[in-house]
């Protein structure tokens, strides 16, 4: 391999093998359009250099790619004036708090707003195939604004004027007027909010069982006592508010296929001798399942160790 060091060509050789662990392609919009249409690099919290260079080169060398339509979803919001932030504002804990729900562009809830960020974004993308859901809208009331921060951006009392001036946050005195501001059917949104309030008073989310999982309540308010659980509160005190939510991510989750020794495989299943890979340069060893935080970091460390042992001729047999 030839690269550049101190402005001069620098040739790097390897005696035992080469291990690729160069990230994914979250910042390569052309690759996203090819493999996961409907997603945007501008919604991603991947690093700037996550451009899939090694994916393209490994494919050129004959390696098999798999699971390229997979990403580690992480819902976020896009707001004017926040585009200089390195970490884009996430909304996982916002819509899971009491006094908040999320609707698609028909004004209807279509998921449990708490729980897994991965499942959340998958659900949004699937929903968008049949009903416009990108962006979706977080719907909140004054009770929420009086108690909680919004998308990690502080409390409303301090920030509301600039949020409204930017056009990111929408506010109205009643739910029907809010629906008009965000372009959803007023009857539908009013009915959705009324149905939600009925669930809160009745003690159960009959549509999506929000608050029945420990994860939902973890994201909610541990001190909340005015609802059936820590994640459900009425939306009834005006003014009412809305802001857009997008299916962001923290990285892609597909790449080259490897064997149990981390060796890269060709399309026909044969091994490319001396070439190893791990991390999100590879197709996830967990397939299309993302069990939780660290599910890309852990396999990266494990299979990097496996690759190094195999390349050094030490084997990987358990004692």
C-alpha positions as CSV (number, residue, x, y, z in Angstrom):
1,X,0.0,0.0,0.0
2,X,1.3,3.5,-0.9
3,X,0.1,6.5,1.1
4,X,1.6,9.9,2.0
5,X,3.6,10.8,5.0
6,X,5.1,14.2,5.6
7,X,4.2,15.1,2.1
8,X,6.1,12.2,0.5
9,X,5.0,8.8,-0.8
10,X,5.2,6.1,1.9
11,X,4.9,2.4,1.1
12,X,3.5,0.2,3.9
13,X,3.9,-3.6,3.7
14,X,2.5,-6.5,5.7
15,X,4.1,-9.9,6.4
16,X,1.3,-11.7,8.2
17,X,-1.9,-10.0,6.9
18,X,-3.9,-6.8,6.7
19,X,-6.8,-6.1,9.1
20,X,-9.4,-3.6,7.8
21,X,-11.4,-1.7,10.4
22,X,-12.2,1.5,8.7
23,X,-15.8,2.2,9.7
24,X,-18.9,2.4,7.6
25,X,-20.4,4.7,5.0
26,X,-22.8,6.9,6.9
27,X,-21.4,10.1,5.3
28,X,-21.5,8.8,1.7
29,X,-24.8,9.9,0.3
30,X,-24.4,8.1,-3.0
31,X,-23.9,4.8,-1.2
32,X,-26.9,5.5,1.1
33,X,-29.0,6.2,-2.0
34,X,-27.9,2.8,-3.4
35,X,-28.3,0.7,-0.3
36,X,-30.7,2.5,2.0
37,X,-32.8,4.9,0.0
38,X,-34.8,7.4,2.0
39,X,-32.0,8.1,4.5
40,X,-29.7,11.1,4.6
41,X,-26.1,11.6,5.7
42,X,-27.1,15.0,7.1
43,X,-29.2,13.1,9.7
44,X,-26.3,10.9,10.8
45,X,-24.1,11.3,13.8
46,X,-21.3,9.3,12.1
47,X,-17.9,11.0,11.8
48,X,-17.0,13.0,8.8
49,X,-14.6,10.4,7.5
50,X,-17.1,7.6,7.5
51,X,-17.3,7.5,3.7
52,X,-17.1,3.9,2.8
53,X,-13.8,4.0,1.0
54,X,-12.8,0.6,2.2
55,X,-16.2,-0.9,1.3
56,X,-15.7,0.2,-2.2
57,X,-12.1,-1.0,-2.4
58,X,-12.9,-4.4,-0.8
59,X,-15.7,-4.9,-3.3
60,X,-13.3,-4.0,-6.1
61,X,-11.0,-6.7,-4.8
62,X,-13.8,-9.3,-5.0
63,X,-15.1,-9.3,-1.5
64,X,-18.7,-10.1,-0.8
65,X,-20.8,-7.3,0.8
66,X,-23.9,-8.0,2.9
67,X,-26.5,-6.3,5.1
68,X,-25.7,-3.0,3.3
69,X,-29.3,-1.8,4.0
70,X,-28.7,-1.7,7.7
71,X,-27.9,1.2,10.0
72,X,-27.9,1.8,13.7
73,X,-30.9,4.2,13.8
74,X,-30.9,7.1,16.3
75,X,-33.8,9.6,15.9
76,X,-32.8,13.2,15.7
77,X,-34.2,16.6,14.9
78,X,-32.8,19.2,12.4
79,X,-33.0,22.8,13.5
80,X,-31.6,26.0,12.0
81,X,-28.6,27.3,13.9
82,X,-27.7,23.9,15.3
83,X,-25.9,22.7,12.2
84,X,-22.5,23.6,13.7
85,X,-23.0,21.1,16.5
86,X,-20.8,18.0,16.2
87,X,-23.4,15.8,17.7
88,X,-26.8,16.3,16.2
89,X,-29.7,16.6,18.7
90,X,-31.3,13.3,19.5
91,X,-34.9,12.9,20.4
92,X,-35.1,9.5,22.0
93,X,-35.8,10.7,25.5
94,X,-38.0,13.6,24.3
95,X,-40.9,11.7,22.8
96,X,-40.7,9.1,25.6
97,X,-41.4,11.7,28.3
98,X,-44.9,12.3,29.7
99,X,-47.0,14.9,27.8
100,X,-45.4,14.0,24.4
101,X,-46.4,11.8,21.5
102,X,-45.2,11.5,17.8
103,X,-47.4,11.5,14.7
104,X,-46.9,11.0,11.0
105,X,-47.9,13.5,8.4
106,X,-51.5,12.1,8.5
107,X,-51.7,13.2,12.1
108,X,-51.7,9.7,13.5
109,X,-49.5,7.9,16.0
110,X,-47.9,4.8,14.5
111,X,-45.5,3.5,17.2
112,X,-44.5,3.3,20.9
113,X,-42.5,6.5,21.2
114,X,-40.3,5.0,23.9
115,X,-37.8,2.2,23.8
116,X,-35.2,1.2,21.3
117,X,-33.7,3.9,19.1
118,X,-32.9,1.2,16.5
119,X,-36.5,0.0,16.4
120,X,-37.8,3.5,16.4
121,X,-36.1,4.5,13.2
122,X,-36.8,1.2,11.5
123,X,-40.5,1.8,12.2
124,X,-40.4,5.3,10.8
125,X,-38.7,4.2,7.6
126,X,-41.2,1.4,7.1
127,X,-44.1,3.7,7.9
128,X,-42.9,6.1,5.3
129,X,-43.4,3.5,2.5
130,X,-47.2,3.8,3.0
131,X,-47.9,7.0,4.9
132,X,-45.5,10.1,4.7
133,X,-43.6,9.9,8.0
134,X,-40.3,11.7,7.3
135,X,-40.3,14.0,9.0
136,X,-42.7,12.9,11.7
137,X,-43.8,15.4,14.3
138,X,-43.3,15.4,18.1
139,X,-46.4,16.9,19.7
140,X,-46.0,18.4,23.2
141,X,-48.0,20.7,25.5
142,X,-47.1,23.3,28.1
143,X,-46.9,20.7,30.8
144,X,-44.0,19.2,29.0
145,X,-42.3,22.6,28.4
146,X,-42.6,23.5,32.0
147,X,-40.8,20.3,33.2
148,X,-38.3,19.0,30.6
149,X,-35.5,19.9,28.3
150,X,-36.2,19.5,24.5
151,X,-33.9,17.3,22.4
152,X,-31.0,18.0,24.7
153,X,-31.2,21.7,23.9
154,X,-32.3,23.1,27.2
155,X,-35.5,24.3,28.8
156,X,-38.2,26.2,26.9
157,X,-38.3,29.2,29.3
158,X,-34.8,30.1,28.3
159,X,-34.8,29.1,24.6
160,X,-38.4,29.3,23.2
161,X,-38.0,32.7,21.5
162,X,-35.1,31.6,19.4
163,X,-36.7,28.2,18.7
164,X,-39.8,29.9,17.4
165,X,-37.9,32.5,15.5
166,X,-35.9,29.8,13.7
167,X,-39.1,28.1,12.5
168,X,-38.0,24.8,14.0
169,X,-40.5,24.9,16.9
170,X,-44.2,25.4,16.1
171,X,-46.6,26.8,18.7
172,X,-50.4,27.3,18.7
173,X,-53.1,27.9,21.3
174,X,-55.0,24.8,20.4
175,X,-54.4,21.5,18.7
176,X,-56.3,22.3,15.5
177,X,-54.3,25.5,14.9
178,X,-51.1,23.5,15.6
179,X,-52.2,20.9,12.9
180,X,-52.5,23.7,10.4
181,X,-49.0,25.0,11.2
182,X,-47.4,21.6,10.6
183,X,-49.6,20.6,7.6
184,X,-51.5,17.6,9.0
185,X,-55.3,17.1,9.0
186,X,-56.8,18.9,12.0
187,X,-59.5,16.4,12.7
188,X,-56.9,13.6,12.7
189,X,-54.5,15.3,15.1
190,X,-57.3,16.4,17.4
191,X,-58.6,12.8,17.5
192,X,-55.1,11.4,18.1
193,X,-54.5,13.7,21.0
194,X,-57.9,13.0,22.5
195,X,-57.4,9.2,22.1
196,X,-54.0,9.5,23.8
197,X,-55.5,11.5,26.7
198,X,-58.1,8.8,27.0
199,X,-55.4,6.1,27.3
200,X,-53.6,8.1,30.0
201,X,-56.8,8.4,32.1
202,X,-57.7,4.8,31.4
203,X,-54.4,3.6,32.6
204,X,-53.1,1.9,29.4
205,X,-51.8,2.7,25.9
206,X,-54.2,0.4,24.0
207,X,-52.5,1.1,20.7
208,X,-48.8,0.5,21.4
209,X,-48.5,-0.3,25.1
210,X,-46.2,2.5,25.9
211,X,-44.9,2.4,29.4
212,X,-45.2,-1.3,29.8
213,X,-41.5,-1.9,29.1
214,X,-38.8,-1.0,31.5
215,X,-37.0,0.8,28.7
216,X,-40.0,3.1,28.1
217,X,-40.1,4.1,31.8
218,X,-36.3,4.5,31.9
219,X,-36.6,7.1,29.2
220,X,-39.6,8.7,30.9
221,X,-39.6,10.7,34.2
222,X,-38.7,8.6,37.3
223,X,-40.5,11.1,39.5
224,X,-43.7,11.4,37.5
225,X,-46.9,10.4,39.4
226,X,-49.7,11.9,37.3
227,X,-50.1,9.1,34.9
228,X,-50.3,5.3,34.8
229,X,-46.5,5.0,34.3
230,X,-43.4,7.1,34.0
231,X,-43.9,7.6,30.3
232,X,-47.5,8.6,29.9
233,X,-49.0,12.0,30.6
234,X,-51.9,14.0,29.1
235,X,-51.5,16.5,26.3
236,X,-54.1,19.1,27.3
237,X,-52.6,22.3,28.6
238,X,-52.0,25.0,26.0
239,X,-50.1,26.3,24.2
240,X,-49.3,23.2,22.2
241,X,-46.0,22.6,20.4
242,X,-44.5,20.6,17.5
243,X,-41.1,20.0,16.0
244,X,-39.8,17.6,13.3
245,X,-38.2,14.2,13.9
246,X,-36.0,12.3,11.4
247,X,-34.7,8.7,11.2
248,X,-31.0,9.5,12.0
249,X,-28.3,7.1,12.8
250,X,-24.9,6.6,14.6
251,X,-23.4,4.6,11.7
252,X,-24.1,1.9,9.1
253,X,-24.1,-1.8,9.9
254,X,-23.2,-3.6,6.7
255,X,-20.0,-4.6,5.0
256,X,-17.8,-7.5,3.9
257,X,-18.6,-11.1,4.9
258,X,-16.0,-12.8,7.0
259,X,-15.4,-16.4,8.2
260,X,-15.0,-17.3,11.9
261,X,-11.4,-16.3,11.8
262,X,-12.3,-12.8,10.5
263,X,-10.9,-13.6,7.0
264,X,-12.7,-11.7,4.2
265,X,-14.6,-13.9,1.8
266,X,-15.2,-13.6,-1.9
267,X,-18.6,-13.8,-3.6
268,X,-18.1,-17.6,-4.1
269,X,-17.3,-18.1,-0.4
270,X,-13.6,-18.6,-0.9
271,X,-11.1,-16.8,1.4
272,X,-9.0,-13.8,0.3
273,X,-5.8,-15.0,2.0
274,X,-4.1,-12.5,4.3
275,X,-7.1,-10.1,4.3
276,X,-9.0,-9.7,7.6
277,X,-11.8,-7.3,8.6
278,X,-13.8,-6.4,11.7
279,X,-16.0,-3.6,13.1
280,X,-18.6,-2.0,10.8
281,X,-16.3,-2.5,7.8
282,X,-17.9,-6.0,8.0
283,X,-21.5,-7.3,7.9
284,X,-22.6,-7.6,11.5
285,X,-22.0,-11.0,13.0
286,X,-25.4,-10.5,14.7
287,X,-27.1,-10.3,11.3
288,X,-30.0,-7.8,11.1
289,X,-30.4,-7.6,14.9
290,X,-29.1,-4.8,17.0
291,X,-29.3,-5.9,20.6
292,X,-28.2,-2.7,22.2
293,X,-25.5,-0.1,22.8
294,X,-22.0,-1.4,22.1
295,X,-23.3,-4.0,19.6
296,X,-20.8,-2.8,17.1
297,X,-17.9,-1.9,19.4
298,X,-17.9,-5.3,21.2
299,X,-17.7,-7.4,18.0
300,X,-15.0,-5.1,16.6
301,X,-12.7,-5.8,19.6
302,X,-13.5,-9.5,19.6
303,X,-13.0,-10.2,16.0
304,X,-9.9,-7.9,15.8
305,X,-8.4,-10.1,18.5
306,X,-9.4,-13.3,16.6
307,X,-7.9,-11.9,13.4
308,X,-4.6,-11.1,15.0
309,X,-4.3,-14.5,16.6
310,X,-5.1,-16.2,13.3
311,X,-2.6,-14.1,11.3
312,X,0.1,-14.8,13.8
313,X,-0.6,-18.6,13.5
314,X,-1.8,-18.9,17.1
315,X,-5.1,-20.3,16.2
316,X,-8.4,-19.6,17.9
317,X,-9.2,-22.9,19.7
318,X,-10.6,-22.6,23.2
319,X,-8.3,-24.2,25.9
